Amino acid sequence: MSVVTHKPPPNARLIETDRDFFSKSGPLPLHWNDVRQFPRFYLRSRTQAVIFPFKTQPATAPKTCQVITGDVSRGGMNLITEEQAFPSQRIDIRLASGELRTLKVVWCRRVGERRYSVGAQFVS
């Protein structure tokens, strides 16, 4: 029995370069099946966040770390983190204006080694 492995071609990029990532600005392109309530805008920066433990680990202390912001809308943000997050997990983030905002994780997907894309909603 032979095993088939699927590898990307050697010249394929799985993650864009830092220069490509941080150079984007303005509104994100719309998709035909996008059902979002609010439009999204690129917000590419590094900022400080406090990631609170998931509800199954209540004895764990919140972790202060640096995250990368990907985009923002009136309803939430996309973050790039080094650790996996879980739905309903709390993240406090400091915006460029200095304002502290609380987010609730909606989804998390691995995008590379120790890199996770996190979609989160603002909590009032």
N, C-alpha and C positions, 0 to 999 in steps of 0.2 A: 504494500500500500504506500503510495507516494503522498507526501505532504506538500501542499501548495501554500506558499507564503506570498502575501501581497505587500510589496514594498513600494514606496513612492520612487519615481525616477531620481537618480542622484542629484540632478539639478533642481528638483522641486523644493519650494520653500513652504514649510508648514506654518510658520509664524512670520509675520512681516518684520522688517528691521525696525530698530528703535527710531531711526530717522523717519521712515515711512509712517510709523505709528504716531509720533508726536507732531508731524507736519500737517495733519488733517485739522480742518476747522470748518465752522458753519453747520448748516443742517445736514443730517444724514439723508442719503437717498431713500425714497419711498419704494416699497415693494407692493406688488399687486395684491398680495394676501395679508398685508399689514392691518391688524385690527386694533392698533394702539389708540388710546384715547387722546394722547398728546404727542406732538412731534418731538423728535429727539435731535439734539445738537451735540457735535463733538465737544468734549471737554477733556483734553489730554493734559494731565498733570500728575505730579506725585503729591501725596498729602498724608497726613497722620490719621490713623483710625484706631479705634478700640473695638476689638472683636470679642464679644461676650460668648461664654461657653454655650454649647448646645444643651438643650433641656435634659439630656441624658447624662450630662457631666456637671451637675450643679456645684460640686465642690471645687471645680477648676476656676482659677482666677481669670478675669478678663485679660486679653493680651493686647498691648499697645504695639503697633507696627506701622510700617509705611505701605501704602497701597497706591495703585495707579488708577486714575479715573479714566473711563473710556468715553462715556457719553452721559448726557443728562436730559431730563424732560421735567415737566411740572410734576409728574407722578413718581419719578425715581431716578436711579443711576445704574450704570454698569461700572463695576470695579474689576481690577485684575489683582488677585491676591496670591500669596505663596502657600496658603493652606485652604483645604476644602471647606466650604461652608454648607450649611444645611437649611432647607426651607424653614422659615419662622425664626431663624437665628438673628440676633440683634447685632448691629454694627453702628457705632457712633463715628461720624466722620467730620473733620474740620474743613469747611469750605475755604476757598481763597479769600473770601471776605472776612474770615475769622469766625464766622458763625458755626456753631456746633449743631449738626443735624443727626437724627436717629433714623436708621434704615432697618427694614425687615427683609431678610433674604427671601426671594421668591424661587430662584433656581440657581444652580451652580453647574458649570461644565468644565472639564479639564481641557486645557488648550496647549499644554506642554508640560515638561518636567517641572514640578513644583510651581505651576502656573495654572490658575483657575479664573475663569470669567464668571463673575457673580452678578446676577440681576437682582436688584433690590428696590423696594418701594419706600418712599418717605413715610414716616410715621408722624402724625400730627402731634 
